[in-house]
Every structure is written in C-alpha cells, then in structure tokens.
Amino acid sequence: MAAKLAAVINSVPLFQIAPTPLPAAPPESAEPPRPPPPPPPPPAAMLLEITEVPTTVRVPELAL
C-alpha cells in the first residue's frame, strides 16, 4: 500500500515551472534620451502686469 502511494506521489509534479518570456529590451539608440519638454507658459490672464513702481517710501516719524 505504501509503495503504491509513494509511486503516485512521486509521479505527480508538485510544481510546474513554465519558462516566462522576458520582455523585449528597448533598442539602444546612439543618442541619449531627451529631457521632457518645458511646461507651457501660463495664460495671459495669470500674468500680473506691474504698471506702477513706488519710488519713495514714507516712514512715519517716531515721537521721541
């Protein structure tokens, strides 16, 4: 009985390892990868336009 059980256990593969295909490597190009493009400029509505720049600053006098 034990011999039959051992024969059945040994005949059944516990693990079936199937070879998994490796993903294809990207072709190596002669030029380095390009950096991402710069972000687009903000729309004109978001740009603040400075029209007046104060040239004098008034400081209140301190009472001593």
SETILUM-248588 format. One line per field, with one value per atom (N, C-alpha, C, O): residue number from 1; atom name; y, z, x. Coordinates in nm, 2 decimals. Atoms other than C-alpha are relative to their C-alpha. Layout:
<recs>
seq = [NUM;...] $
atom = [CA;...] $
py = [Y;...] $
pz = [Z;...] $
px = [X;...] $
</recs>
This chain:
<recs>
seq = [1;1;1;1;2;2;2;2;3;3;3;3;4;4;4;4;5;5;5;5;6;6;6;6;7;7;7;7;8;8;8;8;9;9;9;9;10;10;10;10;11;11;11;11;12;12;12;12;13;13;13;13;14;14;14;14;15;15;15;15;16;16;16;16;17;17;17;17;18;18;18;18;19;19;19;19;20;20;20;20;21;21;21;21;22;22;22;22;23;23;23;23;24;24;24;24;25;25;25;25;26;26;26;26;27;27;27;27;28;28;28;28;29;29;29;29;30;30;30;30;31;31;31;31;32;32;32;32;33;33;33;33;34;34;34;34;35;35;35;35;36;36;36;36;37;37;37;37;38;38;38;38;39;39;39;39;40;40;40;40;41;41;41;41;42;42;42;42;43;43;43;43;44;44;44;44;45;45;45;45;46;46;46;46;47;47;47;47;48;48;48;48;49;49;49;49;50;50;50;50;51;51;51;51;52;52;52;52;53;53;53;53;54;54;54;54;55;55;55;55;56;56;56;56;57;57;57;57;58;58;58;58;59;59;59;59;60;60;60;60;61;61;61;61;62;62;62;62;63;63;63;63;64;64;64;64] $
atom = [N;CA;C;O;N;CA;C;O;N;CA;C;O;N;CA;C;O;N;CA;C;O;N;CA;C;O;N;CA;C;O;N;CA;C;O;N;CA;C;O;N;CA;C;O;N;CA;C;O;N;CA;C;O;N;CA;C;O;N;CA;C;O;N;CA;C;O;N;CA;C;O;N;CA;C;O;N;CA;C;O;N;CA;C;O;N;CA;C;O;N;CA;C;O;N;CA;C;O;N;CA;C;O;N;CA;C;O;N;CA;C;O;N;CA;C;O;N;CA;C;O;N;CA;C;O;N;CA;C;O;N;CA;C;O;N;CA;C;O;N;CA;C;O;N;CA;C;O;N;CA;C;O;N;CA;C;O;N;CA;C;O;N;CA;C;O;N;CA;C;O;N;CA;C;O;N;CA;C;O;N;CA;C;O;N;CA;C;O;N;CA;C;O;N;CA;C;O;N;CA;C;O;N;CA;C;O;N;CA;C;O;N;CA;C;O;N;CA;C;O;N;CA;C;O;N;CA;C;O;N;CA;C;O;N;CA;C;O;N;CA;C;O;N;CA;C;O;N;CA;C;O;N;CA;C;O;N;CA;C;O;N;CA;C;O;N;CA;C;O;N;CA;C;O;N;CA;C;O;N;CA;C;O;N;CA;C;O] $
py = [-0.12;0.00;0.13;0.22;-0.12;0.24;0.02;0.13;-0.01;0.16;0.06;0.14;-0.06;0.24;0.15;0.23;-0.14;0.57;0.08;0.19;-0.07;0.66;0.02;0.12;-0.01;0.59;0.10;0.17;-0.10;0.80;0.14;0.23;-0.13;1.09;0.04;0.16;-0.04;1.08;0.02;0.09;-0.02;1.07;0.13;0.18;-0.13;1.39;0.11;0.12;-0.11;1.70;0.10;0.14;-0.10;1.94;0.14;0.21;-0.13;2.24;-0.01;-0.08;0.00;2.30;0.14;0.24;-0.13;2.58;0.03;-0.04;-0.03;2.73;0.11;0.21;-0.12;2.95;0.12;0.11;-0.12;3.30;0.08;0.10;-0.08;3.50;0.14;0.20;-0.13;3.81;0.10;0.08;-0.11;4.14;0.05;0.05;-0.05;4.27;0.12;0.22;-0.11;4.51;0.11;0.08;-0.10;4.85;0.01;0.00;-0.01;4.90;0.12;0.23;-0.10;5.10;0.10;0.05;-0.10;5.42;0.07;0.07;-0.06;5.61;0.13;0.18;-0.13;5.94;-0.02;-0.11;0.02;5.98;0.04;0.11;-0.03;6.01;0.15;0.22;-0.14;6.36;0.04;-0.04;-0.04;6.56;0.04;0.07;-0.04;6.63;0.14;0.23;-0.14;6.95;0.09;0.04;-0.10;7.26;0.02;0.00;-0.02;7.33;0.12;0.22;-0.12;7.57;0.12;0.11;-0.12;7.93;0.02;-0.03;-0.02;8.04;0.09;0.17;-0.09;8.20;0.15;0.18;-0.14;8.58;0.05;0.15;-0.04;8.61;-0.02;0.05;0.03;8.47;0.09;0.09;-0.09;8.71;0.13;0.20;-0.13;9.01;0.10;0.08;-0.11;9.33;0.11;0.16;-0.11;9.58;0.13;0.14;-0.13;9.93;0.11;0.20;-0.11;10.15;-0.06;-0.15;0.04;10.11;0.12;0.23;-0.11;10.33;0.04;-0.05;-0.04;10.53;0.06;0.06;-0.05;10.69;-0.07;-0.11;0.07;10.53;0.09;0.15;-0.09;10.74;-0.08;-0.18;0.07;10.64;0.10;0.22;-0.09;10.79;0.04;-0.05;-0.04;10.99;-0.05;-0.05;0.05;10.85;0.12;0.20;-0.11;11.08;-0.05;-0.15;0.04;11.07;0.08;0.06] $
pz = [0.00;0.00;0.00;-0.07;-0.01;0.09;-0.12;-0.16;0.12;-0.22;-0.11;-0.19;0.10;-0.44;0.03;-0.07;-0.03;-0.25;-0.04;-0.09;0.03;-0.29;-0.15;-0.19;0.15;-0.66;-0.05;-0.15;0.05;-0.71;0.04;-0.05;-0.04;-0.51;-0.08;-0.12;0.08;-0.70;-0.14;-0.21;0.14;-1.03;-0.03;-0.14;0.02;-0.97;0.02;0.13;-0.02;-1.03;0.10;0.08;-0.09;-0.74;-0.06;-0.04;0.06;-0.92;-0.15;-0.19;0.14;-1.29;-0.03;-0.03;0.02;-1.37;-0.15;-0.23;0.14;-1.71;-0.02;0.05;0.02;-1.86;-0.05;-0.14;0.04;-1.88;-0.09;-0.07;0.10;-2.18;0.06;0.12;-0.05;-2.08;-0.10;-0.22;0.09;-2.21;-0.09;-0.04;0.10;-2.51;0.05;0.09;-0.05;-2.41;-0.11;-0.23;0.10;-2.58;-0.08;-0.02;0.08;-2.86;0.05;0.07;-0.05;-2.75;-0.12;-0.22;0.10;-2.95;0.03;0.14;-0.02;-3.01;0.08;0.15;-0.07;-2.87;0.13;0.15;-0.14;-2.50;-0.01;-0.10;0.00;-2.41;0.02;0.10;0.00;-2.45;0.13;0.18;-0.12;-2.14;-0.04;-0.15;0.03;-2.11;-0.04;0.00;0.04;-2.28;0.11;0.21;-0.11;-2.06;0.00;-0.10;-0.01;-1.93;-0.08;-0.10;0.08;-2.15;0.09;0.21;-0.08;-2.04;0.05;-0.01;-0.05;-1.82;-0.09;-0.17;0.09;-2.00;0.04;0.16;-0.03;-2.02;0.11;0.18;-0.12;-1.76;0.13;0.23;-0.13;-1.50;0.02;0.13;-0.01;-1.57;0.06;0.02;-0.06;-1.34;-0.06;-0.08;0.06;-1.50;0.10;0.16;-0.10;-1.28;-0.08;-0.17;0.08;-1.41;0.08;0.02;-0.08;-1.12;0.10;0.17;-0.11;-0.90;0.09;0.04;-0.09;-0.60;0.01;0.03;-0.01;-0.59;0.13;0.17;-0.13;-0.25;0.10;0.08;-0.11;0.08;0.11;0.16;-0.11;0.35;0.13;0.15;-0.13;0.70;0.11;0.11;-0.10;0.98;0.11;0.15;-0.10;1.23;0.14;0.17;-0.13;1.57;0.10;0.10;-0.10;1.86;0.12;0.18;-0.11;2.10;0.13;0.22] $
px = [0.08;0.00;0.09;0.06;-0.09;0.28;0.08;0.11;-0.08;0.47;-0.09;-0.04;0.08;0.17;-0.02;-0.02;0.02;0.11;0.13;0.12;-0.13;0.48;0.02;0.06;-0.02;0.47;-0.09;-0.06;0.09;0.16;0.05;0.04;-0.05;0.31;0.12;0.13;-0.12;0.64;-0.03;0.04;0.03;0.47;-0.07;-0.08;0.07;0.27;0.10;0.15;-0.09;0.47;-0.06;-0.17;0.05;0.44;-0.01;-0.10;-0.01;0.55;0.03;0.12;-0.03;0.53;0.05;-0.03;-0.06;0.77;0.00;0.08;0.01;0.68;0.10;0.10;-0.09;0.95;-0.08;-0.16;0.07;0.82;0.09;0.21;-0.08;0.93;0.04;-0.05;-0.04;1.13;-0.05;-0.06;0.04;1.00;0.12;0.23;-0.10;1.18;0.07;0.00;-0.07;1.45;-0.01;-0.01;0.01;1.41;0.14;0.24;-0.12;1.66;0.09;0.04;-0.08;1.96;0.04;0.09;-0.03;1.99;0.13;0.18;-0.13;2.31;-0.02;0.08;0.02;2.16;-0.06;-0.14;0.06;2.08;-0.15;-0.20;0.15;1.71;-0.01;0.06;0.02;1.57;-0.07;-0.15;0.07;1.46;-0.14;-0.17;0.14;1.09;-0.01;0.07;0.02;0.97;-0.03;-0.10;0.04;0.94;-0.15;-0.22;0.15;0.59;-0.04;0.04;0.04;0.39;-0.01;-0.04;0.01;0.38;-0.14;-0.24;0.13;0.09;-0.08;-0.03;0.09;-0.21;0.02;0.06;-0.02;-0.20;-0.08;-0.04;0.09;-0.48;0.07;0.04;-0.06;-0.25;0.13;0.18;-0.12;0.04;-0.04;-0.13;0.02;0.05;0.09;0.21;-0.08;0.15;0.02;-0.08;-0.03;0.33;0.00;0.09;0.00;0.24;0.06;0.13;-0.06;0.35;0.09;0.06;-0.09;0.65;0.03;0.07;-0.02;0.67;0.15;0.23;-0.14;0.99;0.03;0.15;-0.03;0.96;-0.09;-0.20;0.07;0.86;-0.01;0.09;0.02;0.71;0.01;-0.06;-0.01;0.81;-0.06;-0.01;0.06;0.60;0.11;0.19;-0.10;0.81;-0.04;-0.15;0.03;0.85;0.01;0.10;0.00;0.76;0.10;0.07;-0.10;1.06;-0.03;0.04] $
</recs>
